[in-house]
Each structure stands twice: as C-alpha cells, then as structure tokens.
Amino acid sequence: MATPPPPHGPHPYTQPPGQPQMGPYAPQQPAGPYGQQQPTGPYAPQQPAAPYAQQPAGPYAPQQPAGPYAPQQPAGPYAPPGPPAPAPAQAPYGYPQQPHPHAQPGPVGCQFCGAQPAVQATVRGHQGILYVMRFLSRSGVFCRSCGLATYREMSAKTLWQGWWSPLSVVITPITLLVNLGPRSRFHALAAPVGGFRPSLDPGKPLLRRPETLLILIPLALLALALTVLFVIGLFADDSSSEPLTTGAGQGKARTLAVGDCVRNDADWPDQDLRTVDCGSADAQYKVSRRLDSPEQHCAGGDYLAALEYSPDGATTSCLTPVR
C-alpha cells in the first residue's frame, strides 16, 4: 500500500514544476562574449510592464525627445490628462481679479534724487562759435529742485555761449523762450520728498546771475546798428527830400520859370537841375518857353526838362543851351 504525499508537497519551499529555479542558488546565465544574447530591434520580445512600475524621477530621470521627431501625444477624449492649470487669483467673495482698463502706473520719482512729485520734461541749451553750433538737451523725470537747477544751469550757459555765430543770434533767444515751458512745470510742483539722496541745489535765480548781463551785449549791438542806420538815412544825399530854391541865386531847382538859367549836375538823360546866375560860367541852359498845350514844341536842339520842375507837375519846359 502506497503512502500518500504530504499536504504541502515534498518541501514547503520547493518550486512548482515548469518554473525556473529562483533564489541565491539558482543557476546563473552564462556571461561574456559567448553568452546568450538577447535579440534586439523591432522583433525583440517586449517586457511586460508591472502595473505599479515607477518611473525614475530627479535630475537623472530620462528625458523625452523634443523637436519635430518627438512622439505626439494623442488628442481627444482619450488624451492623458496634463498638469492642472494654476488657479486664478481670488478676490473677496470668490471673484477673480481683473486689471482695470484705465489703471494708471504708480508715481515715478526724480531721476537724480528719487523724490516725488516729479514730472517729465526736456531742458534745452545752445552754443555758437563762429560757424559751428551745438544744440543741447537734457530729458528725464525731474522734481522741483532738480528741474530748476537743470533749467538755470543750461539757460545760464546759453546766455554766454550762444551769441558767437551769425545764426546763433537768432537761435539763442528762441532756445531761452522754449525753456520757459519746462520752468513753469517745475514751479507748479510741490516740494520734493522721499528721495534716496539730496536733491540738486537750484542756486540763484537766472536774473540774478552774472551771465544774465551778457544778454545786454547783443541788445547794445542791435541798438547801435539801428542808430547808425537812422543817422545814415537822415543825412543821405536824397535830391527828392532836399528843399530847392528858385530865382537867380544858386540852389536846387524845384520849379523852373521862363528865363531861369540852370545847370545839370547829372549825365543826360538823368537830370539834377539847379538854378545859377545866367552870367556865370556854370550856366548851361536857359528856360526859353513852357509848353502849355500838346500842339506846342521846343526848338531844335533844345532839351526837355522833367515834369517835376514844372509848377503843376504836368507842364514841360524847354531848355535852350546857353552856348
């Protein structure tokens, strides 16, 4: 009679038949250049993945390929879920915050000292030396003290550096007038506060500085030029403005009478007639007649006096040579 096998097999740690031997005493696979090689390529056997296999993470985790040959993720209802989107900032009562369409940026401090209030402005200057000119400007955000200091410095330099070229005589006053705009904006600001360093010192007002006296130089030159032109025009030899006399005495002739002797101090056909004594050597012509009607004519060889020498300005006088 045969003895039945024990209920747990011949040994509790015995491997079932058909399974490879496991454990520290399991047979090892041969290694080396002649060991059994696993097939590679598209026909290599795929290893089943464990349902709970974990992918390595950290700086040594395998990187996914990027670029045009990167594997494409499936789209649609079966696409794997991506990382959750960040939740919008919540305002009181659960409403998301949205920027106001008319929101103004915060106040900007002075670029020199950082104080507020400050304003954006551009201060200009000019230099002229013979035929060379320089147009200067300084733009930025200024508080009241730094803005006035910049305005007074550049305007003071323009007052004594901007007059020494022909065109600069005109450009310098225009530059000084343009600077009045930024100056008024600086004066409208309140006293600067909250700076990270002291503000610039405005110094003395522009009208109390020595450079302001140099503006008297072009004004004096302009006044001198106008005075010289007035004197030249007053004493110029203008025959139309000189009083002319008549009669036998010498003088410029305004009205010629029949019988007057005259001399022409100009070259014909120009006329500059003056009356002279008929017996003097200066007498050249004698007024022989006056043409009162269109039918009358002067004798041959006579000259016609200009209409300005007639009494009414419309009658021609005949000038007969004396010799």
C-alpha positions in Angstrom: 0.0 0.0 0.0 1.4 3.4 -1.1 2.0 6.3 1.3 0.1 9.5 0.3 2.2 12.6 -0.3 2.2 15.3 2.4 -0.4 18.0 2.1 2.2 20.8 1.3 4.3 18.8 -1.2 7.6 17.3 -0.7 9.1 20.6 0.7 7.4 23.9 1.5 10.0 25.9 -0.5 10.1 23.7 -3.5 9.4 25.4 -6.8 6.5 24.1 -8.8 7.4 22.1 -11.8 7.9 24.1 -15.0 9.1 27.3 -13.3 12.8 28.4 -13.4 14.8 28.0 -10.3 15.0 31.1 -8.1 17.0 32.2 -5.1 20.6 32.6 -4.3 21.4 29.1 -5.5 19.6 29.4 -8.9 21.8 28.6 -11.9 23.4 31.7 -13.4 23.2 32.7 -17.1 26.5 32.5 -18.9 28.1 35.9 -19.5 30.9 37.1 -21.7 31.3 37.4 -25.5 29.8 33.9 -26.0 27.0 34.2 -23.6 23.4 34.1 -24.8 22.5 37.5 -26.4 19.0 38.8 -26.2 17.6 39.7 -29.6 17.3 43.4 -30.4 15.4 45.5 -32.9 11.7 45.5 -33.8 11.5 41.8 -33.2 12.9 41.8 -29.7 10.5 40.4 -27.1 8.7 43.1 -25.1 9.0 43.0 -21.4 5.7 43.3 -19.7 5.4 46.4 -17.5 4.3 46.0 -14.0 1.1 47.8 -13.2 2.7 49.6 -10.4 6.1 50.3 -12.0 7.6 53.7 -11.1 9.5 55.9 -13.5 12.7 57.3 -12.0 12.5 61.0 -11.2 15.0 63.7 -10.4 18.0 65.1 -12.3 18.8 61.6 -13.6 15.4 60.8 -15.0 15.3 60.0 -18.8 14.4 63.0 -20.9 11.7 62.8 -23.5 12.9 63.7 -27.1 11.9 67.1 -28.4 11.7 68.6 -31.8 9.8 67.5 -35.0 10.5 63.8 -34.2 9.2 63.8 -30.7 6.3 61.4 -30.1 3.0 63.0 -30.4 0.5 62.7 -27.5 -2.9 61.5 -28.5 -5.6 64.2 -28.6 -9.3 63.9 -28.0 -11.3 62.5 -25.2 -8.7 59.7 -24.6 -5.7 62.0 -24.2 -3.8 61.6 -21.0 -4.6 64.5 -18.5 -2.0 67.2 -18.4 -0.8 69.2 -15.4 -3.5 71.1 -13.7 -3.8 74.9 -14.7 -2.9 77.3 -12.0 -6.0 78.7 -10.2 -6.6 82.4 -10.9 -6.1 84.9 -8.1 -9.2 85.1 -6.0 -10.6 88.3 -4.8 -13.0 88.6 -1.9 -16.3 86.7 -2.3 -14.6 84.3 -4.8 -14.5 86.6 -7.9 -11.2 86.5 -10.0 -9.2 89.8 -10.1 -9.0 91.6 -13.4 -6.7 94.6 -14.1 -8.7 97.8 -14.5 -8.6 99.0 -18.1 -7.9 102.6 -17.0 -5.4 101.8 -14.3 -2.6 104.3 -14.1 1.0 103.3 -13.3 2.4 104.3 -9.9 4.2 107.6 -9.4 7.8 107.8 -10.8 10.5 109.5 -8.8 13.1 112.0 -9.9 16.0 110.5 -11.9 18.5 112.4 -9.8 17.3 112.0 -6.3 14.2 109.7 -6.5 12.0 112.3 -4.8 8.3 112.8 -5.6 6.4 114.5 -7.1 8.2 114.6 -10.4 7.4 115.5 -14.0 8.7 114.5 -17.4 10.4 117.5 -19.2 13.2 118.5 -21.6 15.5 121.4 -21.0 17.5 122.8 -24.0 20.7 124.7 -24.5 22.7 126.2 -27.4 26.3 127.0 -28.2 27.6 129.0 -31.1 31.2 129.5 -32.1 31.8 131.3 -35.5 30.3 128.8 -38.0 29.9 125.8 -35.5 26.7 125.4 -33.5 25.7 122.8 -30.9 22.1 122.1 -29.9 22.0 120.6 -26.4 19.1 119.0 -24.5 18.6 117.1 -21.2 15.4 115.0 -20.9 14.1 113.0 -18.0 11.9 113.0 -14.9 12.7 115.9 -12.6 11.4 117.0 -9.2 11.1 120.7 -8.5 14.6 121.3 -7.1 16.4 119.2 -9.7 14.4 120.6 -12.5 15.0 124.2 -11.6 18.7 123.5 -11.1 18.9 122.0 -14.6 17.0 124.8 -16.2 19.1 127.6 -14.6 22.4 125.9 -15.3 21.6 125.3 -19.0 20.0 128.7 -19.6 22.9 130.5 -17.9 25.4 128.7 -20.1 23.3 129.5 -23.2 23.3 133.2 -22.2 27.1 133.5 -22.6 27.8 130.7 -25.1 25.1 131.2 -27.6 25.8 134.5 -29.2 29.1 133.9 -31.1 27.9 132.8 -34.5 25.6 134.6 -37.1 22.7 132.2 -36.8 23.1 131.8 -33.0 22.0 135.4 -32.6 18.5 134.2 -33.6 18.6 130.7 -32.2 19.6 131.7 -28.7 16.5 133.8 -27.9 14.3 131.1 -29.2 16.0 128.5 -27.0 15.6 130.7 -23.9 11.9 131.1 -24.7 11.3 127.4 -25.2 12.8 126.7 -21.7 10.1 128.8 -20.1 7.7 125.9 -20.7 9.6 123.3 -18.5 10.3 126.1 -16.0 6.6 126.7 -15.4 6.1 123.0 -14.9 8.8 122.8 -12.3 7.4 125.7 -10.4 4.0 124.0 -10.3 5.3 121.0 -8.4 5.3 120.7 -4.6 8.4 120.4 -2.5 10.2 117.1 -3.2 10.0 114.4 -0.5 11.1 110.7 -0.2 14.3 110.8 -2.2 17.1 108.3 -1.8 19.6 111.2 -1.8 19.5 115.1 -1.5 18.1 117.0 -4.4 20.2 119.3 -6.6 20.6 122.9 -5.4 18.8 125.3 -7.7 21.1 128.1 -6.8 20.4 131.8 -7.6 17.6 132.7 -9.9 18.6 133.2 -13.5 18.1 137.0 -13.5 20.5 137.4 -10.5 23.4 135.6 -12.1 26.3 137.4 -13.8 25.7 135.5 -17.1 22.4 137.4 -17.5 24.4 140.7 -18.0 25.8 139.2 -21.2 22.4 139.5 -22.9 23.0 143.2 -22.9 25.8 142.8 -25.5 23.5 141.8 -28.4 20.9 144.3 -27.3 23.5 147.1 -27.3 24.8 146.0 -30.7 21.3 146.0 -32.1 20.6 149.4 -30.7 23.9 150.7 -32.2 23.1 149.3 -35.6 19.6 150.9 -35.6 21.1 154.2 -34.6 23.7 154.1 -37.4 21.1 153.3 -40.0 18.9 156.1 -38.8 21.7 158.6 -39.0 22.8 157.5 -42.5 19.2 157.7 -43.7 18.8 161.2 -42.2 21.9 162.7 -43.8 21.8 160.8 -47.1 22.0 162.9 -50.2 18.5 162.4 -51.4 17.5 165.0 -54.0 13.8 164.4 -53.6 14.0 165.4 -49.9 16.2 168.5 -50.3 14.5 171.8 -50.3 15.0 173.5 -53.7 15.1 177.2 -54.3 14.2 179.4 -57.3 15.4 182.7 -58.7 18.7 183.8 -59.8 20.6 182.5 -56.8 22.3 179.2 -56.8 20.4 176.2 -55.5 18.5 173.1 -56.4 15.6 173.9 -58.7 12.1 172.8 -57.6 10.1 175.0 -60.1 11.6 176.5 -63.2 10.4 179.8 -64.5 10.9 181.1 -68.0 14.2 182.9 -68.2 15.9 180.9 -65.4 19.4 179.6 -66.1 20.2 176.1 -64.9 23.0 173.6 -64.8 22.6 169.8 -64.9 24.8 168.1 -62.4 23.9 164.7 -63.8 24.5 163.0 -67.1 21.7 163.0 -69.6 19.1 161.6 -69.7 19.3 161.9 -65.9 18.5 165.3 -64.6 19.8 167.1 -61.5 19.0 170.7 -62.3 20.0 173.7 -60.1 19.5 177.3 -60.8 22.6 179.5 -61.4 23.4 183.1 -62.5 22.9 183.5 -66.2 26.2 185.4 -66.4 28.3 182.8 -64.6 30.3 180.1 -66.2 28.2 177.4 -64.6 25.1 178.3 -66.7 24.4 175.6 -69.3 20.8 176.0 -70.2 18.1 178.6 -70.1 14.4 178.1 -69.8 13.1 179.5 -73.1 9.5 178.5 -73.0 6.9 176.3 -71.4 4.7 174.0 -73.4 1.2 174.7 -72.3 -0.6 172.6 -75.0 0.2 169.4 -76.9 0.5 171.4 -80.2 3.5 173.4 -79.0 7.0 172.1 -79.5 10.5 173.1 -78.4 13.0 174.4 -80.9 15.6 172.1 -82.5 18.5 171.4 -80.2 16.5 172.2 -77.0 16.2 169.8 -74.1 13.1 168.9 -72.3 13.0 169.5 -68.5 11.4 166.8 -66.4 7.9 167.3 -65.2 8.9 167.6 -61.6 10.5 171.0 -62.3 7.2 172.4 -63.7 4.8 174.4 -61.4 1.9 172.0 -61.8 3.9 168.8 -62.4 2.4 168.3 -65.9 3.9 171.0 -68.0 7.2 170.6 -69.9 9.8 173.3 -70.1 12.2 173.9 -72.9 15.9 174.1 -72.0 17.9 176.0 -74.6 21.7 175.7 -74.4 23.4 179.0 -73.5 26.5 178.4 -75.6 
